[in-house]
């Protein structure tokens, strides 16, 4: 079985391997990711309701569809998919018609979002806008539908990040249910297709992969610098378990010197209390292992190869590279999968 994933992030603060500082950093990063996801999800729903006239009560919720499937005793994926496809089809059509009607409106999503965030200062809005920007070589979305889809999918990415940070805290179930709620909107309204590259179908569904509770642990050498002063961590005056007052300074690329994020709520120039974090630079990779709790909480699987025979059997025919709609994010939660044991499992790096 082939899979791809993130091994480790560089030039960002990474939490220690264990201890109270790790828990504090995970909680801080997790709550920020959860807040950002909830805000983007709310902006998406607000636009659909206020400016497109879509009745949000007509949008099925993940909790409602899951409860109905369980009450009907629908255990097979096929029977569940039939119900879910039928339930969401009319909602998706209604949403497309309502939102496409606003395409000729002189107001655009950017101005609407600016109004919805008017309680925040302009720098907050610019941070959020930069976080949602697409690469310069890709044409920016120009329709309300594309903009809304971008909001929803970004919200889902941050929801999954939040759970990866918060899985060992009292907010784990909150983050878990929120991720399912956002995923249902993404899959039900905007739709997802199974990825097909390199003559292979891949499971790249964020909510599905979130339930595989393992990640990558990298064996590497690197220079550890202090996130507060950028000096060698072993030589500078800052202690990892002490809070310091820090002035927020963002790099040209938007990275925050306090938390390492590019879409956090920290405002350039303000003073906040923060723990110093090790920032890895000059990294050289040696080996990678699969572990249940990776040092980098976001060093997770990003796609897994589908078994070709099982996929063909479930479809009733060979797919032969054709586009296949994915409904994974709409299904009831099937629980989490963990590694069989706590041993490190070496992973062969692709050349």
Buried (B, 14 or more C-beta within 10 A) or exposed (E): EEBEBBBBBBEBBBBBEEEEBBBBBBBBBBBBBBBBBBBBBEBBBBBBBEBBEBEEEEBBBBEEBBEBBEEEEBEEEEEBBEBBBEBBEEBBEBBEEBBEEBEEEEEBBEEBBBEBBEEBEEBBBBBBBEBBEEEEEEEEBEBBBBBBBBBBBBBBBBBBBBBBBBBBBEBBEBBBBBBBBBBBBBBBBBBBEBBBEEEEBBBBBBBBBBBBBBBBBBEBEBEBBBBBBEEEBEEBEBEBEEEBEBEBEBEEEBBBBBBBBBBBBBBBEEEBEBBBBBBBEEBEEEEBBBBBBBBBBBBBBEBBBBEEEEBBEBEEEEBEEEEBEBBBBBBBEEEEEEBEEEEBEEBEEEE
